[in-house]
Amino acid sequence: MAFPNPDIGDIIATTIENRSKKAADNITRRNALLNRMSKRGTVKPFSGGTKLFEEIEYAQNSTVQWYSGYEQINVAPSQTLTAAEYPIRQAAVAVSISGLEQLQNAGPEQMIDLIESRVKNAENTLMALISQALYNDGTTPKAIGGLRQLVATNPLNSVGGIDGNTWEFWRNITYGAVTNGGAATTSANIRRYMDAIYPQLLMGDNSKPDLIVADNTMWTYFNESLQPLQRFQDADMANAGFMNLTYMGDIPVVLDGGFQGYSTDVVGVGGVPTGFMYFLNTNFLKYRPHRDRNFTALNPDRYSINQDAVVKLNAWAGQLTVSNRRAQGVLYPT
């Protein structure tokens, strides 16, 4: 049976489209990592292409030299740049309504309220999926690569088509609490562990980590390690609603844990993995949603051939990329 009122698809589409910009903004506001990246200008929508490329400066120019008088200068071409390439990933969520529900909510206001509530739930679910994926380890099929892949505990892995085992410049900094520190992280030793990572991330161009994200346990340990007069907050992160403290005077240490859902949810528990703390230089991290798939209603409507129902898809496409792994670090529990 055909759906009794095909125009209902227009109501669903209009509702999704009217909310799509808000949803796209909300995911960057509600996620500590994306919030910081947005402020640093590294949320970079793209408009096309088969893959996403991040240009990388990986070597010094081999022609540099001292010389004297008429001595010849080396002008041979010097290979100093390459690129990491990332696949485009896609996600979607369906908003459905049956013919019976349409009849039961026949008034325009009732119908819009019904659809809007379902669209909002769909948006929240899709945002949860993307937020969870930000900490993926790269093994989830068809999902975006998250920090556990880009800033890995074993930095010899391959990211963006470049093998960290072969190329030393493509390895992030790691510090295992037990492996390197000799004991599990506590409030008594967390500052020492953090101090071991931080100097390795200082770059010659005065670049340094600008965000540290931690799970509930690690954030609590850091908080307990501070004297009362040392507890300062980053105003921007605090104003955005993120619980944070500062490290080294101005680096926000943000709780990206809190309640992350139940293990039985469709989208599993997200947030920073237990016992992890990521030291991030967001100048080299990019959130790359597609301009035409950023919480966008897909056309045409999906009508079932044997059901009195219509389905509308809300879709997202993009990736999380890194262009300098050496500028990122992770403190992990083992």
N, C-alpha and C positions, 0 to 999 in steps of 0.2 A: 504494500500500500504506500502511495506517495504521501509525503508530509503535507498536512492540511493547509499550511500557510508558508510557502517558500520565503516570504518576506521576513520571517523570523531570523533567517540567516543574516539579513542586513542589520538587524538589531544587535545580534551577537558580534558581527564584524565591527559595527560602529562603536560598540562598547569597548571591544579590545583596542581598536585604533585610538579611541579617545584616551585610553589609559596607557597606551604603549610607551609614550615618552615618560610618563610618571613612573612606570615600572622600570624602565631602563635607568632612570635617575635613582630610583629607590635602591637598586641593587648596589650601586656605588656608595650610597649614603649609609646603608645598613651593614656593609662589610668593611671591617677596619682596613684590610689590605687595599681594597678597591677605593675606599675613601681617600686614603693617602695618595694612591696613584692618580686619582682624579685631580687632587690639589697640585700634584707635581706635573700634571699635563701629560701623563703616560697612559691615559685611557684614549686609545687611538682607533676609532672606527675605520674600517676599510670598505672599499666599494667593489672589488673584483679580484680576479686572479685565481689560479688553481691552488696556490699555496701562499703562506705568509713568509716573507723573508726579512731577516734582521741582519743588517750589515755589521761586520765585526772587524775591528782592527786588532790583529793578532801578533804582529811582529814589528820590530823597528826597521827603518829603512837601511838596507845593507850598504848604501853608498856613502854614508856619513864618514868623514875622515878629516884629519888635520892635513894641511899641505903647506908648501913653501914655494914662493915665486911662481915660476912657469911649470911647476909640476902638474902633470895631468890629473884631472879630477874624474873619479869614477862616475859615469853617467848611465851605467847599465840599468835596465828596468829592475825594480825591486818589488817583489810580491809581498804586500803588507795587509791586504784586505781579503776577507772571505765573507760568507753569509751562512747563517743558520736558517733552515727551512722547516716550517711547521705546517702540518695538515690542518685544514679547516674542519672543525667539528660542529655537529648539528644537534639540537635538542628541540623537542616540541611537547606540548601538553594539549589535551583535547577538552573542549567545552561542549557538552551534549545537552540536548533538551528533547523530550519526547512529545508526541502529539497530545497525550493526555495532560502533561504538565502545561502545555500551551493553552489547552481548553480550561484548565483549572485556574490559570493566571491570565485570563483573557484581557483584563483591563490593561491599558498601556503602561501605567505606573507599576502595576503588579509584575508585569512581564519584564520590564526594565530592571526592577529590583531583584527579581529572581536571577536574571542573567548576570547582572553586575556582581552579585554575591558569588556566583560560580566563576566568573572571570577573575575576580579578586583572589579566590582560592587557587585557581590555576596559576595565576601570576606568582603567588607566594610559593607554590610548589616548585615552579620552574626556577625561581630565585634560589630556593633551598638547594636544588640540584646543582646549579652553577656554583654557589658558595661552597658546597661540599667538595666539588671537583677542584677547587683552588688548592686543595691539599692532597689531591690524588698522587699516586706513585707511578702513574703511567701504565698500569696493568689493567685498568678498567677498559674494556673494549669500546671504541668509538667515542670515549670521553676526552675532554681537554686534559692536557698534562698539567699536573699541579706542582706545588712546591716540593713534595716528596720526590718528584722526578727532577725538577729543575735545580733544586738545592738539596741534593741527595746525601744520605749518610755514607754512601759509597760513591764518591764523585768520579769514579772511573767509568760511569755509565755513559751511554750515548744520548745526546739531547740535540734536537734540531738537525739531525744528520751528521753531527760531529762527535767523534769517539773520544771521550775523556781519557781513555786508557792510552790513546796515541798522542793526544795533544794536551800538554800540561796547562796551557793557558785556559783550557775549558774545564777546569776542576774547581768547584766551590770549596770553601773552607769548612772543615768539620772538627767537632770536638765531642768525643764520647765521654760521658760522665765517669763510667767505670773503666773504659778502655784507656782514656788519656788522663782522667783525674784521679782514678784509683778507687772511687767510691760513688755510690748513688748520690744524686743531687739532693741537697738539703738547704735550709736557709743559712746554714753556717758556711757552706762552700760555694753557693751559686755565684756570688760576686767574683770569686777567684776564677771560676770556670768562664764567666763572661769576659773577664779581663784577659783571659788567654786567647779568646777569639778576636776581640775588638782590634788590637794593633795590626793583625794580619789583613784587616779589611780597609785600612787607610790607604788611599791612593795618592799618587804624586800630584794630581790636579786638585788637591784639597777635597776630594770626594770621599765620603764615608757613609756608613749605614745611616739611614734617616728614619727607620722604623724597625722595632723589634716586636714580633707577635709571639704570644705565649699561651699555653693552655692554662686551665684553672690552677693546676698544681704548681707549675713553674712560676706563674704570676704571683701566687700566694707566697712561695719561697722568696721571691725577689722583694715583695712588700715587707715580709718579716725581717729581711736582712738589712733594711734601712732604719736608720735612727729617725725619730719623729721629725726632726728639723730638716731631714734630707728628702722628705716626701713632697716632691714638686710634680705638677702635671703640665703636660703640653696643652696650651689653651685651645688650639684648633681641634685637637682630638677630643678634648673634654666638651667643647661646645657642640661637637657632632654627636655626643652621647656615648663615647667610648671610655670605659674605665681604663685609666692609664697612669703610669708614673714615668719619671724620666731617668735616663742613664747617661752618664757622662755630661750632665748638665742640660742637654737639649734633645736627646733621642727618646721619643716616647716608647715606653714598654707597654704594649696594649694587650689587654685580656681579649683574645679572640676565641674564647671558649664559652663560658656561661652554659645555659641550657641549649643543647643542640638537637633536641628531639629524642625519640625512642628508637631502639634497635629494630623494632617491628614496623617502623614507618616505611612507606614506599621509598622515600629518600632517607637513607640511613643517617646515623649520627655523623655530624660534620665537625668543623672547627679544627684547631691545631691538634695534632695527635698528642696523646698523653705523654708527658715528660719531654716535650719538644719546645724549643725556642728558636725562632728564625731571625737572623740578623740580615735585614734587607736594605739594599741600595735601590730604591724604586726608580732612579734615573735609568736603570737598565732592565726594568721589568715593564711589560706592556700588556694591558687588557685590550683585546682586539675584537670587538663585536662587529658584525657586518652591518652596514648602514640599512640594508633592506631586510634584515633578520634580527632585529633587536626588540624582542617581545612584539612581534608583528603578526597580525591576522593573515593567514594564508587563504588565497582564493584558488579554486572555487570551494563552495560548501561541499561537505561529504554527506550525501543522502544514501541511506541504506535501501537496497532493493527489496528487502523483505521485512523492514521494520518501519514503524511510524516514528521516525526520529531524524534529527539533523545534528551533525558534528562540525565544529569549527576548530581549527588548529591554531594555537598561539606558538610561534616559533622563534628560535634564537640560533645564531651561528657565529662562530668565532674561535678564539684561542687565547691562551695565556702564553706569552713568549718572554724569553730572556736573551739579551745581547752581550752580557758580561757575567759569566758564572763566577769568575774569580772575585767579584765584588760582593758575593753573597756568602752567608755562613749559617751553620746550623749547630745547635747544642742538642744532643740527643741522649737518651737515658743509658744505653748499653755501652 
